[in-house]
Amino acid sequence: MKMCGRLVYAMRIVLIFLSSIFACSAWAIVDCSKAKSNFEKMACSSTRAAAADQQMALAFRTAFARTADRVSLLADQKRWQEAVRDRCPDVDCLIQVHRDRIDDLEDIQK
């Protein structure tokens, strides 16, 4: 019984972790009334940037549904956001990195 209890506890921790990532980053659309980061401000000021973010979010959801390793995909998405997307100085850069990420996500197989 101890092993089952530990397994249930571990599964709850994983679910909490996954839901917190989903809620805040992986497939969220920017709430412009609360935009703080440079990325959020660019997405709110440009319909092209907002559309690119929505397309990338759809590609992420599709990849998430296809992959068997969802935890790794979530971690990779967070790394991409911080290391690539959030470093863009302008809308053109933001659109290009979203296109590149969409291509990467479309290559993900089960």
N, C-alpha and C positions, 0 to 999 in steps of 0.2 A: 503493500500500500504506500509506503514511503516514496517509492520510485514513481508511482502514478501521481502523487501529490506534487512532486518536484516537476514532473513533465507538464502538468496543468499550469503550475506557477510559471514555468519557463515560457509556455505558449502565451500566457497572458502578457508577460513582459514583451514578447515579440510583437503581439498585436498592438499594444500601447505604443511601442516604438514606430511601427508601420503607420498607424493612424496619425501620429504626430507629424511624421514626415509628409504624409499625403495632405494633411490639413494646411501645412505651411509652405510647401515648396514644390513638390514634384509635379502637380498638375493644377496648381492654383492659377486663377486669373487675377490680375492685380486689382486691388481695391484702391482706386485713384484718390479717394477721400483720405486715405491713410498712407499715401506714397511718401517714402522717406529716402530710400536708396536711389542711387543714380539710375540703376536699371528700372526701378518702378517709375521714376519721373520720366524717363525716355519712353517707356511703354505707354504712359498716360498722355504724353504729348504728341505721339505719332501713331496714326492708325496703322501704318505699315509695320511698326514695331509691335504693336498690340496683336496684329494679325499673325505675325511671325511667331509670337509667343503662344498664341492659341494653336497654331499648326504644330508647334513643337510639343505642346501639351497632349494633343491628340496622338502624335507619334509615340510619345512616352506611354500613354495608356495602352496603345496597341502592343508595344514592346513588352510592357508589364504583363499583359494577358498571355503573351507567347512564351515568355521565358520561364524556365524552371527555377532560376536563381534570382528571385525577386529582391532579396536582401542586398545582393551585390549590385543589382541594377539601381536600386535606391541610393546606395552609397556612391555609385559612379555618377548619378545625376547630381547629387549634392556637390561632389567634387567639381563637376563641370560648371555648375552654377557659380561657385566661388572662384575657381581658377580661370574660367574663360568668360562666361557671360557677364559677371559682375565687374570685369576689368575693361569692358568696352567703353571708350570715351565718347562715342557718338552713335546715332541711330543706324548709320550704314554698317558699322561694325556689328552692332547688335543683330541686325537682320542677317548678316553673313554667318555669324556664329550659330544662329538658330538654324539656318539652312544646313550647315555642316552637321549639327547635332541631329537634325532630322534624318540625314543620310546615315549617320552612325546607328541611330535607333532602328531604322528600317532594316539594317543588316543583322539585327539580333534574331537568332533562331532559338528554338527550344533546345 
